[in-house]
Each structure stands twice: as C-alpha cells, then as structure tokens.
Amino acid sequence: MLSTILIGTCVYVQGDFVQKLANGRVRIRVGERLFDGLPV
C-alpha cells in the first residue's frame, strides 16, 4: 500500500508501507531505502 510521510518540517516522502512504529511514526520503503516519519 502506498503511504506518504512527513520528514522534518517540509519534506514529504511517498513509498510502500512497511510498518507502524510504537511512537506513532510510519516506516516506508522507497527502492532499497527505508524512511521513518509522521503519516500524512
């Protein structure tokens, strides 16, 4: 499933959902890289 997250104050990243983290953040995958951020 495609998800969008916010990293920092103005950087958005969209990729495949990996997991929901305990602190309320979401982990997504873009190619080989993993990103954690706040769900939009």
C-alpha positions as CSV (number, residue, x, y, z in Angstrom):
1,M,0.0,0.0,0.0
2,L,1.3,3.5,-0.9
3,S,1.8,5.8,2.1
4,T,3.0,9.4,2.4
5,I,5.1,10.6,5.4
6,L,6.4,13.9,6.6
7,I,10.1,14.1,7.5
8,G,11.2,17.3,9.2
9,T,9.1,20.4,8.6
10,C,8.5,20.4,4.8
11,V,9.9,17.2,3.2
12,Y,7.3,14.6,2.1
13,V,8.2,11.1,1.0
14,Q,5.9,8.6,-0.7
15,G,6.5,4.9,-0.8
16,D,5.4,1.4,0.1
17,F,4.2,0.9,3.7
18,V,6.4,-1.3,5.8
19,Q,5.3,-0.9,9.4
20,K,3.7,1.3,12.1
21,L,6.2,2.1,14.8
22,A,5.4,2.3,18.6
23,N,6.0,6.1,18.7
24,G,3.2,6.8,16.1
25,R,5.5,7.1,13.2
26,V,5.3,5.0,10.0
27,R,8.2,3.3,8.1
28,I,8.0,3.2,4.3
29,R,10.3,1.8,1.6
30,V,11.5,3.6,-1.5
31,G,13.6,1.3,-3.6
32,E,16.3,0.0,-1.2
33,R,15.9,2.8,1.3
34,L,13.7,2.9,4.5
35,F,12.3,6.2,5.8
36,D,10.5,6.9,9.1
37,G,8.2,9.9,9.5
38,L,4.8,11.1,10.6
39,P,1.9,9.9,8.5
40,V,0.0,12.5,6.4
